[in-house]
Amino acid sequence: MKDYVVKALALDNQVRAYAVHTTVAIGEAQRRHHTSPTASDALGRAMTAGAMLGAMLKDEEHLTVKIAGGGPIGTILVDANGKGEIRGYVTNPQVHFDRNDQGYLDVPRAVGIDGTLTVSKDVGLKQPFVGQIPVISGEIGEDFISYLILSEQSPSTVGVGVLVNPDHTIQAAGGFIVQLMPGAKVEIMSEIEERLKVIDPIPLMLEQGLTPEQILEQVLGVGNVKLLERMPVQFQCQCSKERVSNAIISLGSEEIQDMIQTDGQAEANCHFCNETYHFTKEDLEKLLNKTVNKRRA
Protein backbone atom coordinates (compact mmCIF):
# COMPACT_ATOMS: atom_id res chain seq x y z
CA MET A 1 0.00 0.00 0.00
CA LYS A 2 1.31 3.44 -0.94
CA ASP A 3 1.46 6.12 1.73
CA TYR A 4 -1.37 8.63 1.76
CA VAL A 5 -3.44 10.83 4.05
CA VAL A 6 -7.21 11.28 3.97
CA LYS A 7 -9.12 14.35 5.13
CA ALA A 8 -12.71 13.98 6.26
CA LEU A 9 -15.67 15.45 8.10
CA ALA A 10 -17.75 13.34 10.45
CA LEU A 11 -20.71 13.26 12.81
CA ASP A 12 -22.85 15.82 10.97
CA ASN A 13 -19.84 18.02 10.18
CA GLN A 14 -19.07 18.57 13.85
CA VAL A 15 -15.71 16.83 13.56
CA ARG A 16 -12.82 17.05 11.14
CA ALA A 17 -10.54 14.08 10.88
CA TYR A 18 -7.28 12.94 9.31
CA ALA A 19 -5.82 9.48 8.95
CA VAL A 20 -2.59 8.43 7.30
CA HIS A 21 -0.40 5.53 6.29
CA THR A 22 3.31 6.38 6.52
CA THR A 23 4.86 2.92 6.27
CA VAL A 24 7.00 3.63 3.20
CA ALA A 25 8.12 7.06 4.44
CA ILE A 26 9.12 5.77 7.87
CA GLY A 27 10.85 2.83 6.22
CA GLU A 28 12.87 5.27 4.14
CA ALA A 29 13.81 7.23 7.28
CA GLN A 30 14.87 4.00 8.99
CA ARG A 31 16.97 2.98 5.98
CA ARG A 32 18.70 6.34 5.75
CA HIS A 33 19.40 6.79 9.46
CA HIS A 34 19.85 3.12 10.47
CA THR A 35 17.61 3.69 13.47
CA SER A 36 17.15 1.10 16.21
CA PRO A 37 13.61 -0.26 16.73
CA THR A 38 12.90 2.17 19.61
CA ALA A 39 14.30 5.14 17.70
CA SER A 40 12.32 4.11 14.60
CA ASP A 41 9.14 3.97 16.66
CA ALA A 42 9.73 7.41 18.21
CA LEU A 43 10.75 9.06 14.94
CA GLY A 44 7.95 7.31 13.06
CA ARG A 45 5.28 8.50 15.49
CA ALA A 46 6.55 12.07 15.26
CA MET A 47 6.75 11.99 11.45
CA THR A 48 3.26 10.49 11.24
CA ALA A 49 1.81 13.26 13.39
CA GLY A 50 3.81 15.79 11.38
CA ALA A 51 2.36 14.47 8.13
CA MET A 52 -1.18 15.01 9.40
CA LEU A 53 -0.41 18.49 10.75
CA GLY A 54 1.14 19.25 7.36
CA ALA A 55 -2.05 18.11 5.65
CA MET A 56 -3.83 20.95 7.46
CA LEU A 57 -1.65 23.48 5.59
CA LYS A 58 -1.71 24.83 2.04
CA ASP A 59 0.75 23.49 -0.56
CA GLU A 60 3.74 25.77 0.00
CA GLU A 61 3.20 26.20 3.73
CA HIS A 62 5.35 24.07 5.99
CA LEU A 63 6.04 23.31 9.63
CA THR A 64 8.79 21.97 11.84
CA VAL A 65 8.21 19.77 14.89
CA LYS A 66 10.90 19.61 17.55
CA ILE A 67 10.58 17.17 20.44
CA ALA A 68 13.27 17.59 23.07
CA GLY A 69 12.13 15.54 26.05
CA GLY A 70 15.50 15.24 27.77
CA GLY A 71 15.72 11.47 27.16
CA PRO A 72 18.67 9.54 25.72
CA ILE A 73 17.29 9.66 22.16
CA GLY A 74 18.01 13.40 22.14
CA THR A 75 16.04 15.70 19.86
CA ILE A 76 13.49 14.51 17.31
CA LEU A 77 13.15 16.94 14.41
CA VAL A 78 10.48 16.63 11.70
CA ASP A 79 9.67 18.82 8.68
CA ALA A 80 6.35 18.57 6.81
CA ASN A 81 4.42 20.63 4.29
CA GLY A 82 1.01 20.91 2.68
CA LYS A 83 2.05 18.70 -0.27
CA GLY A 84 2.46 15.54 1.80
CA GLU A 85 6.25 15.72 1.98
CA ILE A 86 7.89 14.77 5.28
CA ARG A 87 11.41 14.22 6.57
CA GLY A 88 12.95 13.76 9.99
CA TYR A 89 15.79 12.52 12.16
CA VAL A 90 16.77 11.87 15.78
CA THR A 91 19.98 12.93 17.49
CA ASN A 92 20.87 9.44 18.73
CA PRO A 93 19.40 6.89 16.31
CA GLN A 94 20.92 3.83 18.01
CA VAL A 95 19.18 4.26 21.39
CA HIS A 96 17.11 1.17 22.16
CA PHE A 97 15.24 -0.34 25.12
CA ASP A 98 13.41 -3.60 25.71
CA ARG A 99 9.64 -3.68 25.35
CA ASN A 100 7.51 -2.49 28.26
CA ASP A 101 4.91 -4.49 30.21
CA GLN A 102 2.32 -3.90 27.47
CA GLY A 103 4.62 -5.38 24.84
CA TYR A 104 5.37 -2.07 23.13
CA LEU A 105 8.75 -0.49 22.49
CA ASP A 106 9.62 1.85 25.37
CA VAL A 107 9.38 5.13 23.49
CA PRO A 108 8.63 7.26 26.61
CA ARG A 109 11.87 6.11 28.23
CA ALA A 110 13.80 7.08 25.11
CA VAL A 111 12.08 10.45 24.63
CA GLY A 112 11.90 11.56 28.27
CA ILE A 113 9.48 13.92 29.98
CA ASP A 114 11.82 16.77 30.93
CA GLY A 115 11.55 19.09 27.97
CA THR A 116 9.30 20.59 25.32
CA LEU A 117 7.39 19.89 22.12
CA THR A 118 7.59 22.83 19.73
CA VAL A 119 5.72 23.34 16.45
CA SER A 120 6.79 26.18 14.17
CA LYS A 121 4.47 26.91 11.22
CA ASP A 122 5.52 29.04 8.23
CA VAL A 123 2.30 30.15 6.54
CA GLY A 124 3.73 33.03 4.54
CA LEU A 125 3.57 35.73 7.21
CA LYS A 126 6.54 37.80 8.37
CA GLN A 127 7.02 35.59 11.41
CA PRO A 128 6.20 31.89 11.83
CA PHE A 129 3.56 30.78 14.31
CA VAL A 130 5.33 28.99 17.17
CA GLY A 131 3.55 26.87 19.77
CA GLN A 132 5.35 25.12 22.60
CA ILE A 133 4.18 22.86 25.42
CA PRO A 134 5.93 20.69 28.02
CA VAL A 135 6.37 17.04 27.06
CA ILE A 136 3.85 15.30 29.31
CA SER A 137 4.39 11.59 28.67
CA GLY A 138 6.91 10.92 25.91
CA GLU A 139 4.30 8.73 24.19
CA ILE A 140 4.27 11.38 21.42
CA GLY A 141 0.60 10.84 20.52
CA GLU A 142 -0.46 12.07 23.95
CA ASP A 143 1.96 14.97 23.68
CA PHE A 144 0.42 16.05 20.38
CA ILE A 145 -3.03 15.95 22.00
CA SER A 146 -1.69 18.33 24.64
CA TYR A 147 -0.16 20.57 21.96
CA LEU A 148 -3.38 20.84 19.93
CA ILE A 149 -5.48 21.59 23.01
CA LEU A 150 -3.11 24.04 24.70
CA SER A 151 -1.44 25.80 21.75
CA GLU A 152 -4.15 25.69 19.11
CA GLN A 153 -7.18 25.60 21.43
CA SER A 154 -8.54 22.68 19.43
CA PRO A 155 -10.14 19.80 21.39
CA SER A 156 -8.48 16.79 19.73
CA THR A 157 -7.51 13.19 20.04
CA VAL A 158 -4.46 11.68 18.35
CA GLY A 159 -3.34 8.12 17.69
CA VAL A 160 0.02 7.26 16.09
CA GLY A 161 1.81 3.94 15.87
CA VAL A 162 4.76 2.15 14.28
CA LEU A 163 5.35 -1.60 13.98
CA VAL A 164 8.99 -2.68 13.60
CA ASN A 165 10.02 -6.02 12.13
CA PRO A 166 12.66 -8.27 13.79
CA ASP A 167 15.16 -7.19 11.11
CA HIS A 168 14.52 -3.53 12.11
CA THR A 169 12.61 -2.69 8.91
CA ILE A 170 9.18 -1.06 9.21
CA GLN A 171 6.15 -3.34 9.05
CA ALA A 172 3.54 -0.59 9.27
CA ALA A 173 3.12 3.01 10.41
CA GLY A 174 0.19 5.38 10.54
CA GLY A 175 -2.27 7.25 12.69
CA PHE A 176 -5.21 9.61 13.02
CA ILE A 177 -6.15 13.05 14.33
CA VAL A 178 -9.75 13.92 15.21
CA GLN A 179 -10.72 17.51 16.10
CA LEU A 180 -13.94 19.27 17.07
CA MET A 181 -15.12 21.91 14.63
CA PRO A 182 -16.00 25.37 16.02
CA GLY A 183 -19.48 25.27 17.50
CA ALA A 184 -19.53 21.49 17.89
CA LYS A 185 -21.04 19.91 20.95
CA VAL A 186 -18.28 19.43 23.52
CA GLU A 187 -19.65 16.05 24.61
CA ILE A 188 -18.88 14.60 21.17
CA MET A 189 -15.17 14.42 22.03
CA SER A 190 -16.01 12.56 25.24
CA GLU A 191 -18.05 10.09 23.21
CA ILE A 192 -15.14 9.57 20.80
CA GLU A 193 -12.72 9.05 23.69
CA GLU A 194 -15.06 6.44 25.18
CA ARG A 195 -15.16 4.69 21.82
CA LEU A 196 -11.36 4.64 21.69
CA LYS A 197 -11.33 2.68 24.94
CA VAL A 198 -13.22 -0.26 23.40
CA ILE A 199 -11.79 -0.45 19.89
CA ASP A 200 -8.34 -1.78 18.96
CA PRO A 201 -5.41 0.61 19.57
CA ILE A 202 -3.76 2.05 16.49
CA PRO A 203 -0.85 -0.48 16.43
CA LEU A 204 -3.35 -3.35 16.17
CA MET A 205 -5.29 -1.54 13.44
CA LEU A 206 -2.07 -1.20 11.49
CA GLU A 207 -1.18 -4.85 12.09
CA GLN A 208 -4.59 -5.81 10.67
CA GLY A 209 -3.83 -3.81 7.54
CA LEU A 210 -6.61 -1.25 7.94
CA THR A 211 -6.57 1.60 5.43
CA PRO A 212 -6.73 5.23 6.59
CA GLU A 213 -10.40 5.25 5.62
CA GLN A 214 -11.07 2.16 7.69
CA ILE A 215 -9.17 3.62 10.64
CA LEU A 216 -11.50 6.63 10.66
CA GLU A 217 -14.51 4.31 10.50
CA GLN A 218 -13.19 2.47 13.54
CA VAL A 219 -12.66 5.70 15.46
CA LEU A 220 -15.83 7.53 14.40
CA GLY A 221 -18.23 4.75 13.41
CA VAL A 222 -19.20 3.25 10.05
CA GLY A 223 -21.46 5.60 8.11
CA ASN A 224 -20.38 8.67 10.10
CA VAL A 225 -17.41 9.68 7.93
CA LYS A 226 -17.56 11.88 4.82
CA LEU A 227 -14.27 11.74 2.91
CA LEU A 228 -13.09 15.04 1.41
CA GLU A 229 -9.63 14.43 -0.03
CA ARG A 230 -6.90 11.86 -0.43
CA MET A 231 -3.29 13.04 -0.81
CA PRO A 232 -0.05 11.09 -1.34
CA VAL A 233 2.58 11.20 1.41
CA GLN A 234 6.29 10.65 0.89
CA PHE A 235 9.69 11.05 2.49
CA GLN A 236 11.18 14.01 0.62
CA CYS A 237 14.24 16.01 1.58
CA GLN A 238 14.83 19.55 0.34
CA CYS A 239 18.61 19.28 0.16
CA SER A 240 20.62 19.12 -3.08
CA LYS A 241 24.22 19.58 -4.17
CA GLU A 242 23.26 22.95 -5.63
CA ARG A 243 21.94 24.13 -2.25
CA VAL A 244 25.07 22.92 -0.48
CA SER A 245 27.19 24.65 -3.13
CA ASN A 246 25.39 27.92 -2.49
CA ALA A 247 25.95 27.45 1.24
CA ILE A 248 29.68 26.99 0.65
CA ILE A 249 29.78 30.09 -1.57
CA SER A 250 28.12 32.08 1.21
CA LEU A 251 31.08 31.25 3.48
CA GLY A 252 33.28 33.55 1.42
CA SER A 253 36.48 33.20 -0.58
CA GLU A 254 38.84 33.05 2.41
CA GLU A 255 37.00 30.10 3.95
CA ILE A 256 36.87 28.23 0.62
CA GLN A 257 40.57 28.92 0.01
CA ASP A 258 41.32 27.46 3.45
CA MET A 259 39.36 24.29 2.54
CA ILE A 260 41.42 23.91 -0.62
CA GLN A 261 44.77 24.42 1.09
CA THR A 262 44.02 22.41 4.25
CA ASP A 263 42.12 19.35 3.00
CA GLY A 264 41.90 19.72 -0.75
CA GLN A 265 38.25 18.61 -0.54
CA ALA A 266 35.07 19.03 1.48
CA GLU A 267 32.07 16.99 2.57
CA ALA A 268 28.66 18.08 3.81
CA ASN A 269 26.06 15.83 5.39
CA CYS A 270 22.32 16.53 5.54
CA HIS A 271 20.90 15.69 8.97
CA PHE A 272 17.41 15.07 7.60
CA CYS A 273 18.20 12.50 4.91
CA ASN A 274 21.77 11.51 5.83
CA GLU A 275 22.91 12.23 2.26
CA THR A 276 26.59 13.15 1.97
CA TYR A 277 27.79 15.58 -0.70
CA HIS A 278 31.45 15.39 -1.68
CA PHE A 279 33.34 18.31 -3.22
CA THR A 280 36.71 17.71 -4.89
CA LYS A 281 39.48 20.28 -5.10
CA GLU A 282 38.28 21.14 -8.60
CA ASP A 283 34.71 21.62 -7.32
CA LEU A 284 35.94 23.98 -4.60
CA GLU A 285 38.05 25.96 -7.06
CA LYS A 286 34.97 26.48 -9.24
CA LEU A 287 33.01 27.68 -6.21
CA LEU A 288 35.91 29.97 -5.29
CA ASN A 289 35.82 31.51 -8.77
CA LYS A 290 32.08 32.09 -8.43
CA THR A 291 32.68 33.81 -5.10
CA VAL A 292 35.37 36.07 -6.58
CA ASN A 293 33.27 36.89 -9.64
CA LYS A 294 30.24 37.59 -7.46
CA ARG A 295 32.33 39.98 -5.32
CA ARG A 296 33.64 41.81 -8.40
CA ALA A 297 30.14 42.18 -9.80
C-alpha positions as CSV (number, residue, x, y, z in Angstrom):
1,M,0.0,0.0,0.0
2,K,1.3,3.4,-0.9
3,D,1.5,6.1,1.7
4,Y,-1.4,8.6,1.8
5,V,-3.4,10.8,4.0
6,V,-7.2,11.3,4.0
7,K,-9.1,14.4,5.1
8,A,-12.7,14.0,6.3
9,L,-15.7,15.4,8.1
10,A,-17.8,13.3,10.5
11,L,-20.7,13.3,12.8
12,D,-22.8,15.8,11.0
13,N,-19.8,18.0,10.2
14,Q,-19.1,18.6,13.8
15,V,-15.7,16.8,13.6
16,R,-12.8,17.1,11.1
17,A,-10.5,14.1,10.9
18,Y,-7.3,12.9,9.3
19,A,-5.8,9.5,9.0
20,V,-2.6,8.4,7.3
21,H,-0.4,5.5,6.3
22,T,3.3,6.4,6.5
23,T,4.9,2.9,6.3
24,V,7.0,3.6,3.2
25,A,8.1,7.1,4.4
26,I,9.1,5.8,7.9
27,G,10.8,2.8,6.2
28,E,12.9,5.3,4.1
29,A,13.8,7.2,7.3
30,Q,14.9,4.0,9.0
31,R,17.0,3.0,6.0
32,R,18.7,6.3,5.8
33,H,19.4,6.8,9.5
34,H,19.9,3.1,10.5
35,T,17.6,3.7,13.5
36,S,17.2,1.1,16.2
37,P,13.6,-0.3,16.7
38,T,12.9,2.2,19.6
39,A,14.3,5.1,17.7
40,S,12.3,4.1,14.6
41,D,9.1,4.0,16.7
42,A,9.7,7.4,18.2
43,L,10.8,9.1,14.9
44,G,8.0,7.3,13.1
45,R,5.3,8.5,15.5
46,A,6.6,12.1,15.3
47,M,6.8,12.0,11.4
48,T,3.3,10.5,11.2
49,A,1.8,13.3,13.4
50,G,3.8,15.8,11.4
51,A,2.4,14.5,8.1
52,M,-1.2,15.0,9.4
53,L,-0.4,18.5,10.7
54,G,1.1,19.2,7.4
55,A,-2.0,18.1,5.6
56,M,-3.8,20.9,7.5
57,L,-1.6,23.5,5.6
58,K,-1.7,24.8,2.0
59,D,0.7,23.5,-0.6
60,E,3.7,25.8,0.0
61,E,3.2,26.2,3.7
62,H,5.4,24.1,6.0
63,L,6.0,23.3,9.6
64,T,8.8,22.0,11.8
65,V,8.2,19.8,14.9
66,K,10.9,19.6,17.6
67,I,10.6,17.2,20.4
68,A,13.3,17.6,23.1
69,G,12.1,15.5,26.1
70,G,15.5,15.2,27.8
71,G,15.7,11.5,27.2
72,P,18.7,9.5,25.7
73,I,17.3,9.7,22.2
74,G,18.0,13.4,22.1
75,T,16.0,15.7,19.9
76,I,13.5,14.5,17.3
77,L,13.1,16.9,14.4
78,V,10.5,16.6,11.7
79,D,9.7,18.8,8.7
80,A,6.4,18.6,6.8
81,N,4.4,20.6,4.3
82,G,1.0,20.9,2.7
83,K,2.0,18.7,-0.3
84,G,2.5,15.5,1.8
85,E,6.2,15.7,2.0
86,I,7.9,14.8,5.3
87,R,11.4,14.2,6.6
88,G,12.9,13.8,10.0
89,Y,15.8,12.5,12.2
90,V,16.8,11.9,15.8
91,T,20.0,12.9,17.5
92,N,20.9,9.4,18.7
93,P,19.4,6.9,16.3
94,Q,20.9,3.8,18.0
95,V,19.2,4.3,21.4
96,H,17.1,1.2,22.2
97,F,15.2,-0.3,25.1
98,D,13.4,-3.6,25.7
99,R,9.6,-3.7,25.3
100,N,7.5,-2.5,28.3
101,D,4.9,-4.5,30.2
102,Q,2.3,-3.9,27.5
103,G,4.6,-5.4,24.8
104,Y,5.4,-2.1,23.1
105,L,8.8,-0.5,22.5
106,D,9.6,1.8,25.4
107,V,9.4,5.1,23.5
108,P,8.6,7.3,26.6
109,R,11.9,6.1,28.2
110,A,13.8,7.1,25.1
111,V,12.1,10.4,24.6
112,G,11.9,11.6,28.3
113,I,9.5,13.9,30.0
114,D,11.8,16.8,30.9
115,G,11.5,19.1,28.0
116,T,9.3,20.6,25.3
117,L,7.4,19.9,22.1
118,T,7.6,22.8,19.7
119,V,5.7,23.3,16.5
120,S,6.8,26.2,14.2
121,K,4.5,26.9,11.2
122,D,5.5,29.0,8.2
123,V,2.3,30.1,6.5
124,G,3.7,33.0,4.5
125,L,3.6,35.7,7.2
126,K,6.5,37.8,8.4
127,Q,7.0,35.6,11.4
128,P,6.2,31.9,11.8
129,F,3.6,30.8,14.3
130,V,5.3,29.0,17.2
131,G,3.5,26.9,19.8
132,Q,5.3,25.1,22.6
133,I,4.2,22.9,25.4
134,P,5.9,20.7,28.0
135,V,6.4,17.0,27.1
136,I,3.8,15.3,29.3
137,S,4.4,11.6,28.7
138,G,6.9,10.9,25.9
139,E,4.3,8.7,24.2
140,I,4.3,11.4,21.4
141,G,0.6,10.8,20.5
142,E,-0.5,12.1,23.9
143,D,2.0,15.0,23.7
144,F,0.4,16.1,20.4
145,I,-3.0,16.0,22.0
146,S,-1.7,18.3,24.6
147,Y,-0.2,20.6,22.0
148,L,-3.4,20.8,19.9
149,I,-5.5,21.6,23.0
150,L,-3.1,24.0,24.7
151,S,-1.4,25.8,21.8
152,E,-4.2,25.7,19.1
153,Q,-7.2,25.6,21.4
154,S,-8.5,22.7,19.4
155,P,-10.1,19.8,21.4
156,S,-8.5,16.8,19.7
157,T,-7.5,13.2,20.0
158,V,-4.5,11.7,18.4
159,G,-3.3,8.1,17.7
160,V,0.0,7.3,16.1
161,G,1.8,3.9,15.9
162,V,4.8,2.1,14.3
163,L,5.3,-1.6,14.0
164,V,9.0,-2.7,13.6
165,N,10.0,-6.0,12.1
166,P,12.7,-8.3,13.8
167,D,15.2,-7.2,11.1
168,H,14.5,-3.5,12.1
169,T,12.6,-2.7,8.9
170,I,9.2,-1.1,9.2
171,Q,6.1,-3.3,9.1
172,A,3.5,-0.6,9.3
173,A,3.1,3.0,10.4
174,G,0.2,5.4,10.5
175,G,-2.3,7.2,12.7
176,F,-5.2,9.6,13.0
177,I,-6.2,13.0,14.3
178,V,-9.8,13.9,15.2
179,Q,-10.7,17.5,16.1
180,L,-13.9,19.3,17.1
181,M,-15.1,21.9,14.6
182,P,-16.0,25.4,16.0
183,G,-19.5,25.3,17.5
184,A,-19.5,21.5,17.9
185,K,-21.0,19.9,21.0
186,V,-18.3,19.4,23.5
187,E,-19.6,16.1,24.6
188,I,-18.9,14.6,21.2
189,M,-15.2,14.4,22.0
190,S,-16.0,12.6,25.2
191,E,-18.0,10.1,23.2
192,I,-15.1,9.6,20.8
193,E,-12.7,9.1,23.7
194,E,-15.1,6.4,25.2
195,R,-15.2,4.7,21.8
196,L,-11.4,4.6,21.7
197,K,-11.3,2.7,24.9
198,V,-13.2,-0.3,23.4
199,I,-11.8,-0.4,19.9
200,D,-8.3,-1.8,19.0
201,P,-5.4,0.6,19.6
202,I,-3.8,2.1,16.5
203,P,-0.9,-0.5,16.4
204,L,-3.4,-3.4,16.2
205,M,-5.3,-1.5,13.4
206,L,-2.1,-1.2,11.5
207,E,-1.2,-4.9,12.1
208,Q,-4.6,-5.8,10.7
209,G,-3.8,-3.8,7.5
210,L,-6.6,-1.2,7.9
211,T,-6.6,1.6,5.4
212,P,-6.7,5.2,6.6
213,E,-10.4,5.3,5.6
214,Q,-11.1,2.2,7.7
215,I,-9.2,3.6,10.6
216,L,-11.5,6.6,10.7
217,E,-14.5,4.3,10.5
218,Q,-13.2,2.5,13.5
219,V,-12.7,5.7,15.5
220,L,-15.8,7.5,14.4
221,G,-18.2,4.7,13.4
222,V,-19.2,3.3,10.0
223,G,-21.5,5.6,8.1
224,N,-20.4,8.7,10.1
225,V,-17.4,9.7,7.9
226,K,-17.6,11.9,4.8
227,L,-14.3,11.7,2.9
228,L,-13.1,15.0,1.4
229,E,-9.6,14.4,0.0
230,R,-6.9,11.9,-0.4
231,M,-3.3,13.0,-0.8
232,P,0.0,11.1,-1.3
233,V,2.6,11.2,1.4
234,Q,6.3,10.6,0.9
235,F,9.7,11.1,2.5
236,Q,11.2,14.0,0.6
237,C,14.2,16.0,1.6
238,Q,14.8,19.6,0.3
239,C,18.6,19.3,0.2
240,S,20.6,19.1,-3.1
241,K,24.2,19.6,-4.2
242,E,23.3,23.0,-5.6
243,R,21.9,24.1,-2.2
244,V,25.1,22.9,-0.5
245,S,27.2,24.6,-3.1
246,N,25.4,27.9,-2.5
247,A,26.0,27.5,1.2
248,I,29.7,27.0,0.7
249,I,29.8,30.1,-1.6
250,S,28.1,32.1,1.2
251,L,31.1,31.2,3.5
252,G,33.3,33.6,1.4
253,S,36.5,33.2,-0.6
254,E,38.8,33.1,2.4
255,E,37.0,30.1,3.9
256,I,36.9,28.2,0.6
257,Q,40.6,28.9,0.0
258,D,41.3,27.5,3.5
259,M,39.4,24.3,2.5
260,I,41.4,23.9,-0.6
261,Q,44.8,24.4,1.1
262,T,44.0,22.4,4.2
263,D,42.1,19.4,3.0
264,G,41.9,19.7,-0.8
265,Q,38.3,18.6,-0.5
266,A,35.1,19.0,1.5
267,E,32.1,17.0,2.6
268,A,28.7,18.1,3.8
269,N,26.1,15.8,5.4
270,C,22.3,16.5,5.5
271,H,20.9,15.7,9.0
272,F,17.4,15.1,7.6
273,C,18.2,12.5,4.9
274,N,21.8,11.5,5.8
275,E,22.9,12.2,2.3
276,T,26.6,13.2,2.0
277,Y,27.8,15.6,-0.7
278,H,31.5,15.4,-1.7
279,F,33.3,18.3,-3.2
280,T,36.7,17.7,-4.9
281,K,39.5,20.3,-5.1
282,E,38.3,21.1,-8.6
283,D,34.7,21.6,-7.3
284,L,35.9,24.0,-4.6
285,E,38.1,26.0,-7.1
286,K,35.0,26.5,-9.2
287,L,33.0,27.7,-6.2
288,L,35.9,30.0,-5.3
289,N,35.8,31.5,-8.8
290,K,32.1,32.1,-8.4
291,T,32.7,33.8,-5.1
292,V,35.4,36.1,-6.6
293,N,33.3,36.9,-9.6
294,K,30.2,37.6,-7.5
295,R,32.3,40.0,-5.3
296,R,33.6,41.8,-8.4
297,A,30.1,42.2,-9.8
